[in-house]
């Protein structure tokens, strides 16, 4: 019996993997162990292995303190079979091809004679095995087929092609297979394997990741690794309620702490989101599985490049009746009612207020009518602020102990056709390059919040995990970031304040819509992507996980995409902004776009505020 582990981290880390000494002397020590990883995520792999189990505990501890033992991908052979192993037959195996090292693990037994025949038929002599195991023969067959296909990385071939190759090898006996090129890692679970293959995804909290079993312990005990997200696949089920057993013949593709493709759809009952915190008795961590539904798999697969639109270009979006694929485009009409009620323990003698409650009007949003009433009379100045928001400056000298501010609007939101991304200029990659005058105009939206440099370094590393996972593609990186904040962060009312920083949200993994927008904006700006804060309303229609968001203003982020313009991302709901979002005000941060703000110069005492918001769809 052999066990192996695959660990995928969202950013570089150095896990401690140790094998406790066997105190039961009635069991004979089993032979063979090895560690494979990609130091600093380079193309070259490091492999340390031993055909015996001597000093395995001491050596495993040494690896975790070795500066070169840092990577996002680790393939670990926990123990070998009871039969004798030589060094050349000890896993993981490593071979070089196309300018990078490839790592391979296999559990199980294959028909050696039939495998030899397949090896000869594949003409895999350039990957002739060094040892005598069926595992290395299988590795050579796979690499030979990659070379014949003119592919240079795992992702150059369709994932279904890889699965068909593993199914063929699986038909020659039994086996679990893992192969990695340092960018992606494939794990396949054999059809006839008696031992289960399980996976779990760990979200960071202030507690270090630590999972234990009699044969092995894994922990991220390095202080710099505390905020790492880890996806672990193991042939040993560690225990607890969070592990998911892979289905026979299932194949998973891992990259940067996330399952980016699965051959089998995972239902909602398969998904258990948790963090590193409390755990069942005897287990030192709650366990979470990847949010890997079929929709998520399609999202992370390389998207097809849309064809350029034919026919005349329609400049007035409101007049378009259908998208390029023929889908009908319909407008939706909403009534938006917003009431802010203030009461004070003492009369307010003088106050000034800035109100931003008038919805925006542009090519996809039309205002049928909009009214604003302030219960207490005073001077009102209507103007357009520097961010283009319709604003009202109100000065009130009449004493009052209560005041209502009511905005009532009817808004039409038109469907925006899907952006045509067929042009190479729009298929941008990170880092974005801006002309000097563009950078000057966008400078307010490129500067991250003033946080300690150490916190910005950590947030930058987190932002780069999305970039690496999506091969530096701009839109895919932003969509991944949008989805992960929704899936990996908890919506928790009252958990933060207006002054909560993006770093605090990142470390606590909880917040509200304002916090998630701020975090998204901070990460995007650290990637040199112009981002701004948007306040408005959302029509939930009972289809969102957090319907209470419809009871107040909603917040999301907007980014400027080259040759496209400003586009909205709603990380609270993990969606792109569409027709259920009604836009009001925007700015560098929430202070620039807050719906109501003001200063009391005399009087007031204790203030009590209540807000009522109603977003009602009139027609569609």
SULTAPE-V927769 format. One record per residue. N is the residue number from 1. SS is DSSP state (@ for helix, = for strand, . for the rest). PHI is phi as a letter, one per 20 degrees, with the letter a starting at -180 (* if undefined). OMEGA is omega in radians with two decimals (* if undefined). Layout:
<<N,SS,PHI,OMEGA> <N,SS,PHI,OMEGA>>
This chain:
<<1,.,*,3.11> <2,.,c,3.11> <3,=,c,3.01> <4,=,b,3.13> <5,=,c,2.97> <6,=,c,3.14> <7,=,c,3.10> <8,=,c,-3.11> <9,=,d,3.13> <10,=,f,3.04> <11,=,c,-3.04> <12,=,f,3.13> <13,=,b,-3.11> <14,.,c,-3.10> <15,.,f,3.01> <16,=,e,3.11> <17,=,d,-3.09> <18,=,c,-3.13> <19,.,d,-3.12> <20,.,f,3.10> <21,.,f,3.13> <22,.,f,-3.11> <23,.,e,3.12> <24,.,e,-3.07> <25,.,f,3.07> <26,.,f,3.09> <27,.,e,3.09> <28,.,f,3.11> <29,.,f,-3.13> <30,.,e,-2.95> <31,.,d,2.96> <32,.,o,3.03> <33,=,b,3.13> <34,=,a,3.10> <35,=,c,3.05> <36,=,c,-3.13> <37,=,b,-3.13> <38,.,d,-3.05> <39,@,g,3.13> <40,@,l,3.12> <41,@,m,3.08> <42,.,f,-3.13> <43,.,f,-3.13> <44,.,e,-3.14> <45,.,e,2.97> <46,=,d,3.11> <47,=,c,3.04> <48,=,c,-3.09> <49,=,b,3.14> <50,=,b,-3.13> <51,.,f,3.07> <52,.,c,-3.13> <53,.,e,-3.14> <54,.,f,3.05> <55,.,l,-3.10> <56,@,f,-3.12> <57,@,f,-3.10> <58,@,f,-3.07> <59,@,f,3.10> <60,@,f,3.09> <61,@,f,3.11> <62,@,f,-3.12> <63,@,g,-3.06> <64,@,f,3.13> <65,@,e,3.14> <66,.,e,-3.06> <67,.,f,-3.13> <68,.,e,3.13> <69,.,e,3.10> <70,.,c,-3.10> <71,=,a,2.95> <72,=,d,-3.07> <73,=,c,3.11> <74,=,c,3.01> <75,=,d,-2.95> <76,=,c,3.02> <77,=,e,-3.05> <78,=,f,3.12> <79,=,b,-3.12> <80,.,e,3.11> <81,.,f,-3.09> <82,.,f,3.10> <83,.,f,-3.07> <84,.,f,3.09> <85,.,d,2.97> <86,.,e,-3.09> <87,@,f,-3.09> <88,@,f,3.14> <89,@,e,-3.09> <90,.,e,-3.13> <91,.,e,0.05> <92,.,f,3.08> <93,=,e,3.13> <94,=,c,3.05> <95,=,c,3.14> <96,=,e,3.05> <97,=,b,3.06> <98,.,l,3.04> <99,.,m,3.07> <100,=,b,3.09> <101,=,e,3.11> <102,=,d,3.13> <103,=,d,-3.06> <104,=,b,3.01> <105,=,c,3.10> <106,=,b,2.97> <107,=,d,3.10> <108,.,p,-3.10> <109,.,c,3.09> <110,=,d,3.11> <111,.,f,-3.00> <112,@,f,-3.11> <113,@,f,3.13> <114,@,f,3.11> <115,@,f,3.08> <116,@,f,3.12> <117,@,f,3.13> <118,@,f,3.11> <119,@,f,3.13> <120,@,f,-3.14> <121,@,f,3.14> <122,@,f,-3.10> <123,.,l,-3.05> <124,.,e,-3.06> <125,@,f,3.13> <126,@,f,3.09> <127,@,c,-3.13> <128,.,f,-3.08> <129,.,f,3.05> <130,.,e,-3.13> <131,.,e,-3.04> <132,.,d,-3.05> <133,.,e,3.03> <134,@,f,3.14> <135,@,f,-3.10> <136,@,f,3.03> <137,@,f,3.11> <138,@,f,3.12> <139,@,f,3.13> <140,@,f,3.11> <141,@,f,-3.12> <142,@,f,-3.12> <143,@,f,3.10> <144,@,f,3.12> <145,@,f,3.07> <146,@,f,-3.14> <147,@,f,3.12> <148,@,f,-3.14> <149,.,f,-3.11> <150,.,m,3.06> <151,.,e,-3.13> <152,.,c,3.08> <153,.,b,3.10> <154,@,g,-3.03> <155,@,f,3.07> <156,@,f,3.12> <157,.,d,3.07> <158,.,g,-3.13> <159,@,f,3.11> <160,@,f,3.07> <161,@,f,3.09> <162,@,g,-3.11> <163,@,f,3.12> <164,@,f,3.09> <165,@,f,3.12> <166,@,f,3.07> <167,@,f,3.13> <168,@,f,3.11> <169,@,f,3.13> <170,@,f,3.12> <171,.,f,3.12> <172,.,e,-3.14> <173,=,r,3.10> <174,.,b,3.11> <175,.,r,2.87> <176,=,d,-3.05> <177,=,c,3.02> <178,=,c,3.08> <179,=,c,-3.12> <180,=,b,3.01> <181,.,d,-3.14> <182,.,n,3.09> <183,.,d,3.05> <184,.,d,3.05> <185,=,c,3.12> <186,=,d,3.03> <187,=,c,3.13> <188,=,d,3.13> <189,.,d,-3.04> <190,.,f,-3.08> <191,.,f,-3.02> <192,.,d,-3.14> <193,.,f,3.12> <194,.,f,-3.13> <195,.,e,3.14> <196,.,f,2.99> <197,.,c,-2.98> <198,=,c,3.11> <199,=,c,3.12> <200,=,b,3.12> <201,=,d,-3.06> <202,=,d,3.04> <203,=,e,-3.06> <204,.,f,2.90> <205,.,c,3.11> <206,.,f,3.13> <207,.,e,3.14> <208,.,f,3.06> <209,.,f,3.10> <210,=,b,3.07> <211,=,c,-3.01> <212,=,c,3.01> <213,.,b,-3.13> <214,.,g,-3.06> <215,.,e,-3.00> <216,.,b,3.00> <217,=,c,3.09> <218,=,c,3.07> <219,=,b,2.97> <220,.,d,-3.04> <221,.,e,3.02> <222,.,f,-3.10> <223,@,g,-3.13> <224,@,f,-3.10> <225,@,d,-2.98> <226,.,f,-3.09> <227,.,d,3.13> <228,.,e,2.95> <229,.,e,-3.06> <230,=,c,2.98> <231,=,d,-3.05> <232,=,d,3.00> <233,=,d,-3.02> <234,=,b,3.02> <235,.,e,3.03> <236,.,d,3.11> <237,.,e,-2.99> <238,.,f,-3.08> <239,.,o,-3.06> <240,.,n,-3.02> <241,.,e,-2.99> <242,.,e,-3.08> <243,.,f,3.07> <244,=,d,3.06> <245,=,f,3.07> <246,.,f,3.09> <247,.,f,3.07> <248,.,g,-3.07> <249,.,m,3.09> <250,.,f,3.07> <251,=,c,3.08> <252,=,d,3.02> <253,=,d,-3.08> <254,=,d,2.98> <255,=,b,3.06> <256,.,l,3.01> <257,.,m,-3.09> <258,=,b,2.97> <259,=,e,-3.03> <260,=,e,3.09> <261,=,a,3.06> <262,=,c,3.11> <263,.,f,3.14> <264,.,d,3.12> <265,.,f,3.07> <266,.,d,3.14> <267,.,e,-3.13> <268,@,f,3.13> <269,@,f,3.11> <270,@,e,-2.96> <271,.,d,3.11> <272,.,c,-3.10> <273,.,e,3.13> <274,.,b,-3.12> <275,=,c,-3.09> <276,.,f,-2.89> <277,.,f,-3.07> <278,.,f,-3.04> <279,.,b,3.06> <280,.,f,-3.12> <281,.,g,3.11> <282,.,n,3.12> <283,.,d,-2.99> <284,.,d,3.07> <285,.,a,2.87> <286,.,f,-3.03> <287,.,c,-3.13> <288,=,c,3.14> <289,.,e,-3.12> <290,.,f,3.08> <291,.,e,-2.95> <292,.,d,3.03> <293,.,e,3.11> <294,@,f,3.12> <295,@,f,3.13> <296,@,f,3.11> <297,@,f,3.12> <298,@,f,-3.13> <299,@,f,-3.06> <300,@,e,3.05> <301,.,f,-3.14> <302,.,f,-3.07> <303,.,f,3.05> <304,.,f,3.13> <305,.,e,-3.10> <306,.,f,3.12> <307,.,f,3.12> <308,.,f,-3.13> <309,.,f,3.10> <310,.,d,3.13> <311,.,n,-3.09> <312,.,f,3.09> <313,.,e,3.13> <314,.,e,-3.08> <315,.,e,-3.14> <316,.,e,-3.07> <317,@,f,-3.08> <318,@,f,-3.10> <319,@,e,-3.11> <320,.,f,-3.10> <321,.,d,3.13> <322,=,b,3.11> <323,.,e,-3.10> <324,.,f,-3.14> <325,.,e,3.09> <326,.,n,3.13> <327,.,f,-3.13> <328,=,f,3.10> <329,.,d,-3.10> <330,.,c,3.09> <331,.,e,3.11> <332,=,c,-3.08> <333,=,d,-3.09> <334,=,c,2.86> <335,=,d,-3.14> <336,=,d,-3.14> <337,=,d,-3.10> <338,=,c,3.10> <339,=,c,3.02> <340,=,d,-3.10> <341,=,d,-3.13> <342,=,d,2.98> <343,=,c,-3.05> <344,=,c,-3.13> <345,=,f,3.09> <346,=,c,-3.13> <347,=,f,3.02> <348,=,e,-3.07> <349,=,e,3.10> <350,=,b,3.11> <351,=,b,3.05> <352,=,c,-3.03> <353,=,c,2.96> <354,=,d,-3.07> <355,=,d,3.06> <356,.,c,-3.05> <357,.,c,-3.13> <358,.,e,-3.12> <359,.,g,3.12> <360,.,f,3.07> <361,.,c,3.14> <362,.,b,-3.01> <363,.,f,-3.12> <364,.,d,3.14> <365,=,c,-3.08> <366,=,c,3.12> <367,=,e,3.07> <368,=,f,2.99> <369,=,b,3.13> <370,=,b,-3.14> <371,=,c,3.10> <372,=,c,3.10> <373,=,c,3.08> <374,=,d,-3.00> <375,.,g,-3.10> <376,.,e,-3.10> <377,.,f,3.10> <378,.,r,3.14> <379,=,f,3.12> <380,=,c,3.06> <381,=,d,3.10> <382,=,e,-3.09> <383,=,b,3.05> <384,=,d,-3.11> <385,.,f,-3.03> <386,.,f,3.11> <387,.,e,3.13> <388,.,n,-3.13> <389,.,e,2.99> <390,=,f,-3.03> <391,=,c,3.09> <392,=,c,3.03> <393,=,d,-3.08> <394,=,d,3.06> <395,=,d,-3.05> <396,=,c,3.10> <397,.,d,3.12> <398,.,e,-3.13> <399,.,f,3.13> <400,=,b,3.03> <401,=,d,3.06> <402,=,b,-3.14> <403,=,b,3.05> <404,=,d,3.02> <405,=,d,-3.04> <406,=,c,3.02> <407,=,d,-3.09> <408,=,c,-3.04> <409,=,c,2.96> <410,=,d,-2.97> <411,=,c,3.01> <412,=,d,3.08> <413,=,d,-3.13> <414,.,e,3.11> <415,.,f,3.07> <416,.,e,3.10> <417,.,g,3.10> <418,.,g,-3.13> <419,.,f,3.09> <420,.,f,-3.08> <421,.,d,-3.10> <422,.,f,-3.14> <423,.,f,3.11> <424,.,f,-3.14> <425,.,f,-3.14> <426,.,e,3.12> <427,.,e,-3.00> <428,.,f,3.07> <429,=,c,3.08> <430,.,e,0.19> <431,.,e,3.06> <432,.,f,3.12> <433,.,d,-3.12> <434,.,d,2.99> <435,.,f,-3.08> <436,@,g,-3.14> <437,@,f,3.07> <438,@,f,3.13> <439,@,f,3.12> <440,@,f,-3.14> <441,@,f,-3.07> <442,@,e,-3.03> <443,@,g,3.11> <444,@,f,-3.08> <445,@,d,3.11> <446,.,d,-3.08> <447,.,e,3.12> <448,.,f,3.13> <449,.,f,-3.14> <450,.,f,3.11> <451,.,c,3.05> <452,.,g,-3.09> <453,@,g,-3.14> <454,@,f,3.12> <455,@,f,3.11> <456,@,f,3.06> <457,@,f,-3.13> <458,@,f,3.12> <459,@,f,3.09> <460,@,f,3.11> <461,@,f,3.08> <462,@,f,3.13> <463,@,f,-3.12> <464,@,f,3.08> <465,@,f,3.08> <466,@,f,3.14> <467,@,f,-3.12> <468,@,f,-3.09> <469,@,f,-3.09> <470,.,d,3.02> <471,.,l,3.03> <472,.,m,3.09> <473,=,f,-2.99> <474,@,f,-3.02> <475,@,f,3.13> <476,@,f,3.10> <477,@,f,-3.14> <478,@,f,3.13> <479,@,f,3.08> <480,@,f,3.12> <481,@,g,3.14> <482,@,f,-3.12> <483,@,f,-3.07> <484,@,f,3.10> <485,@,f,3.10> <486,@,f,-3.02> <487,@,e,-2.97> <488,@,d,3.13> <489,.,d,-3.07> <490,=,e,3.02> <491,=,f,-3.03> <492,.,b,-3.12> <493,.,f,3.09> <494,.,m,-3.09> <495,.,e,-3.09> <496,.,c,3.07> <497,.,c,3.11> <498,.,f,-3.09> <499,.,e,3.14> <500,.,f,-3.06> <501,.,e,3.06> <502,@,g,-3.14> <503,@,f,3.10> <504,@,f,3.09> <505,@,f,3.13> <506,@,f,-3.09> <507,@,f,-3.11> <508,@,e,-3.14> <509,.,l,3.09> <510,=,b,3.12> <511,=,r,3.11> <512,.,c,-3.00> <513,@,g,3.13> <514,@,f,-3.12> <515,@,f,-3.12> <516,@,f,3.05> <517,@,f,3.13> <518,@,f,3.13> <519,@,f,3.12> <520,@,g,-3.13> <521,@,f,3.14> <522,@,f,-3.13> <523,@,f,3.14> <524,@,f,-3.14> <525,@,f,3.08> <526,@,f,3.07> <527,.,e,3.12> <528,.,m,3.09> <529,.,d,-3.14> <530,.,g,-3.08> <531,=,b,3.11> <532,=,c,-3.08> <533,=,e,-3.13> <534,=,c,3.05> <535,=,d,3.09> <536,=,a,-3.13> <537,=,c,3.10> <538,=,c,3.05> <539,.,e,-3.03> <540,.,f,-3.14> <541,.,l,3.13> <542,.,m,3.14> <543,.,d,-3.11> <544,.,d,-3.12> <545,.,f,-3.07> <546,.,d,-3.07> <547,@,f,3.13> <548,@,f,3.11> <549,@,f,3.13> <550,@,f,-3.11> <551,@,e,-3.14> <552,.,b,3.06> <553,.,f,3.12> <554,=,d,-3.13> <555,=,c,3.06> <556,=,b,-3.09> <557,=,d,3.00> <558,=,c,3.12> <559,=,c,3.11> <560,=,e,3.14> <561,=,e,-3.11> <562,.,g,3.11> <563,.,m,3.05> <564,.,c,-3.11> <565,=,p,-3.12> <566,=,f,3.11> <567,=,c,-3.04> <568,=,e,3.04> <569,=,c,-3.11> <570,=,d,-3.09> <571,.,f,3.08> <572,.,f,-3.12> <573,.,d,3.12> <574,.,m,-3.07> <575,=,c,2.91> <576,=,f,-3.14> <577,.,f,-3.08> <578,.,c,-2.99> <579,.,e,3.09> <580,.,e,3.05> <581,=,d,3.07> <582,=,d,-3.03> <583,=,e,3.13> <584,=,c,-3.02> <585,=,c,3.12> <586,=,c,3.12> <587,=,r,3.14> <588,.,f,-3.10> <589,.,b,-3.03> <590,@,f,3.14> <591,@,f,-3.14> <592,@,f,-2.99> <593,@,c,-3.07> <594,.,g,-3.06> <595,.,f,-3.13> <596,=,c,3.06> <597,=,b,-3.12> <598,=,a,3.14> <599,=,c,3.05> <600,=,e,-3.09> <601,=,e,3.11> <602,=,b,3.04> <603,=,n,3.05> <604,.,o,-3.08> <605,.,m,-3.12> <606,.,e,-3.12> <607,=,d,3.02> <608,=,c,-3.11> <609,=,c,2.98> <610,=,c,-3.08> <611,=,c,3.07> <612,=,c,3.12> <613,=,c,3.08> <614,=,c,3.05> <615,=,d,-3.04> <616,=,c,3.10> <617,=,e,-3.12> <618,=,e,3.14> <619,=,b,3.09> <620,.,b,*>>
